[in-house]
């Protein structure tokens, strides 16, 4: 079990923000990454469909004999994770709890903004978690424009489409005086430069992918499941590979050409 790989999945490129941190923190671990690019975005989907999507994604990763799975998707983490964790006998982590704890620790004025998908905002998971941590003011903003922009390769802070979307979603956060912003979808840290260009460094950004990766490391340490040698990554996507390879290579700072394979999670539909 100790030498089994770790699974990571998201609807597309966003989960690479978590994978990058995992590789830094756990250099001797082997990883299986699945980007469900054929069925993205997850953010506008209803609970029942998310249950089906997550179920097939997890089953695909289980077929590789993984010892743990990080759900690097804010939507799945916020809407259905608590109701499905009991169905699995290995660690199944999401991105909510660790991000909320980090935001509560970071904020000085107890005002925290949240950018997330529409489904995540509807669930109220981030807001509830922050209330439990004693945060007095939360400003939750659904950001439906961002995932399509990022998956389409639009991340440059000088890109007019990026600037327009970032300005739109930042306005209520800055107007309320929030000093901390949870980037509640693992895609969103790819826009950090654009956010800082608009808001400056005074706004503390919480990268949910990074925080969840650190939580997973702690869980594996506690269960004595850390691998002592290894360090490979296998990438799978359900849609066309070209854009994932182009954007993923840029973000991971390594050439992914020849390292990305096709996989169909639908084959695991029950």
C-alpha positions in Angstrom: 0.0 0.0 0.0 2.8 2.4 0.9 4.3 2.1 -2.6 1.0 2.7 -4.4 0.4 5.9 -6.3 -1.6 8.9 -5.2 -4.6 9.9 -7.4 -5.5 13.5 -8.2 -8.5 14.6 -10.3 -10.1 17.8 -11.5 -12.4 18.8 -14.4 -9.3 20.1 -16.3 -6.1 22.0 -15.8 -6.8 23.5 -12.4 -5.8 20.4 -10.4 -2.3 20.9 -11.6 -2.0 23.7 -8.9 -2.4 21.0 -6.3 -0.2 18.4 -8.1 2.6 20.9 -8.4 2.6 21.5 -4.6 2.3 17.7 -4.0 5.4 17.1 -6.1 7.3 19.7 -4.2 6.2 18.3 -0.8 6.3 14.6 -1.7 9.1 14.2 -4.2 9.3 10.4 -3.7 5.6 9.7 -4.4 4.1 8.5 -7.7 1.0 10.3 -9.0 -1.8 9.6 -11.3 -3.5 12.8 -12.5 -6.8 12.8 -14.3 -8.3 15.9 -16.0 -11.9 15.3 -17.1 -11.6 17.8 -19.9 -14.4 16.2 -22.0 -17.0 17.0 -19.3 -15.8 20.3 -17.9 -16.8 22.6 -16.4 -18.2 21.1 -13.3 -19.2 24.4 -11.7 -22.7 24.7 -13.1 -23.8 21.1 -12.6 -26.3 19.9 -10.2 -25.7 17.5 -7.2 -26.8 14.3 -8.9 -24.7 14.8 -11.9 -21.7 15.7 -9.7 -22.2 12.4 -7.9 -22.0 10.6 -11.2 -19.0 12.5 -12.4 -17.0 12.1 -9.2 -18.0 8.5 -8.9 -16.5 7.7 -12.3 -13.4 9.8 -11.8 -12.7 8.1 -8.5 -13.3 4.6 -10.0 -10.9 5.4 -12.8 -8.2 6.3 -10.3 -9.0 3.2 -8.2 -8.2 1.1 -11.2 -4.6 2.2 -10.8 -4.5 0.9 -7.2 -4.2 4.3 -5.6 -3.6 4.6 -1.8 -5.2 8.1 -1.5 -7.1 10.6 -3.7 -7.1 14.3 -3.6 -10.2 15.8 -5.2 -8.6 19.0 -6.6 -12.0 20.4 -7.5 -13.8 23.0 -5.4 -17.2 22.1 -6.7 -17.0 18.4 -5.9 -15.3 19.1 -2.6 -18.0 21.6 -1.5 -21.2 20.0 -2.8 -20.8 16.2 -2.4 -17.5 15.2 -0.6 -18.9 14.9 2.9 -21.6 12.5 1.7 -19.2 10.2 -0.2 -16.1 9.9 2.0 -17.6 7.1 4.0 -17.8 5.0 0.9 -14.1 4.6 0.6 -11.5 2.9 2.8 -8.6 5.1 1.7 -8.0 8.8 2.4 -10.3 10.9 0.1 -9.6 14.6 0.6 -11.0 17.8 -0.9 -10.0 21.4 -0.9 -12.4 23.2 1.5 -11.3 22.5 5.1 -7.6 23.3 4.6 -8.4 26.5 2.6 -10.9 27.8 5.2 -8.4 27.2 8.0 -5.6 29.0 6.1 -7.9 32.0 5.4 -9.0 32.3 9.0 -5.4 32.3 10.0 -4.4 34.9 7.4 -7.1 37.5 7.7 -6.4 40.4 10.0 -9.7 42.2 9.8 -11.9 39.1 9.7 -13.2 39.9 6.3 -12.7 37.1 3.7 -13.7 37.0 0.1 -14.5 33.8 -1.8 -14.2 33.2 -5.5 -15.7 29.8 -6.5 -17.9 28.1 -9.0 -21.6 28.6 -9.0 -22.2 25.2 -7.5 -19.7 25.8 -4.7 -21.2 29.1 -3.8 -24.7 27.6 -3.7 -23.5 24.9 -1.3 -22.4 27.5 1.2 -19.5 25.3 2.3 -16.8 27.9 2.4 -19.0 30.4 4.2 -20.1 27.9 6.8 -16.5 26.8 7.4 -15.4 30.4 7.8 -18.2 31.2 10.3 -17.1 28.2 12.3 -13.6 29.7 12.3 -14.9 33.0 13.7 -14.7 35.0 10.5 -17.3 37.8 10.7 -17.7 38.9 7.1 -17.6 36.8 4.0 -18.2 38.0 0.4 -18.9 34.9 -1.8 -18.7 35.6 -5.6 -19.6 33.0 -8.2 -17.1 33.3 -11.1 -18.5 31.4 -14.1 -16.3 33.2 -16.6 -13.0 32.1 -15.2 -12.7 28.3 -15.8 -13.6 28.7 -19.6 -11.1 31.5 -19.9 -8.3 29.5 -18.2 -9.0 26.3 -20.1 -8.9 28.4 -23.3 -5.4 29.6 -22.5 -6.4 33.1 -21.3 -4.2 33.8 -18.2 -2.1 36.8 -19.2 -2.9 39.8 -16.9 -2.8 42.1 -19.9 -5.4 40.0 -21.8 -8.5 42.2 -22.1 -10.8 39.3 -21.4 -8.9 38.4 -18.3 -8.8 42.0 -17.0 -12.5 42.4 -17.6 -13.4 39.3 -15.7 -10.9 39.8 -12.8 -12.1 43.4 -12.4 -15.8 42.3 -12.3 -15.2 39.7 -9.7 -12.8 41.7 -7.5 -15.0 44.8 -7.3 -17.3 43.5 -4.5 -14.4 42.0 -2.6 -12.4 45.2 -2.5 -15.5 47.3 -1.9 -16.2 45.3 1.3 -12.5 45.8 2.4 -11.6 42.1 2.5 -8.0 41.5 3.2 -8.0 37.8 2.2 -9.4 36.0 -0.8 -10.0 32.3 -1.1 -9.4 31.1 -4.7 -12.0 28.4 -4.2 -11.4 26.6 -7.5 -8.0 25.1 -8.3 -8.1 26.8 -11.7 -8.1 30.3 -10.2 -4.4 30.5 -9.0 -3.5 30.5 -12.6 -4.8 34.1 -12.5 -2.8 35.2 -9.5 -0.7 37.7 -11.5 -3.8 39.2 -13.0 -5.4 39.5 -9.5 -2.2 41.2 -8.0 -2.1 43.6 -11.0 -5.5 44.8 -10.0 -5.5 44.5 -6.2 -1.9 44.7 -5.3 -0.1 42.5 -2.7 -2.4 43.9 0.1 -4.9 41.2 -0.7 -3.8 37.8 0.7 -4.6 35.0 -1.7 -5.4 31.5 -0.5 -4.5 28.8 -3.0 -6.8 25.9 -2.3 -4.6 23.5 -4.3 -1.5 24.2 -2.2 -3.4 24.0 1.1 -5.1 20.7 0.3 -1.7 19.2 -0.9 -0.2 20.1 2.5 -3.2 18.5 4.3 -2.8 15.3 2.2 0.9 15.1 3.1 0.0 15.3 6.8 -2.6 12.5 6.5 -0.2 10.2 4.7 2.5 10.9 7.4 0.0 10.0 10.2 -1.0 6.8 8.5 2.7 5.9 7.7 1.9 5.7 4.0 4.7 7.9 2.7 6.8 6.3 -0.1 10.6 6.3 0.3 11.6 6.2 -3.4 9.9 7.0 -6.7 8.7 10.3 -8.1 6.8 9.6 -11.3 3.7 11.3 -12.7 1.2 9.9 -15.3 -1.2 12.3 -16.8 -4.6 11.3 -18.3 -7.3 13.4 -19.9 -10.7 12.6 -21.2 -10.8 15.2 -24.0 -8.3 16.4 -26.6 -4.7 16.4 -25.3 -3.2 19.3 -27.3 -4.4 22.3 -25.1 -3.8 20.4 -21.9 -0.2 19.6 -23.0 0.4 23.2 -24.0 -1.0 24.9 -20.9 0.2 22.1 -18.6 3.7 22.3 -19.8 3.8 26.0 -19.2 2.4 25.7 -15.7 4.4 22.6 -14.5 7.5 24.0 -16.1 8.3 20.7 -17.8 7.4 19.3 -21.3 4.3 17.1 -21.1 4.5 16.1 -24.8 4.4 12.3 -24.8 3.4 12.1 -21.1 -0.3 12.6 -21.5 -2.6 9.7 -22.3 -6.3 9.5 -23.1 -8.7 7.9 -20.6 -12.5 7.6 -20.5 -14.0 7.8 -17.0 -17.4 7.0 -18.5 -16.5 3.4 -18.8 -16.7 3.2 -15.0 -20.3 4.5 -14.9 -22.5 2.1 -12.9 
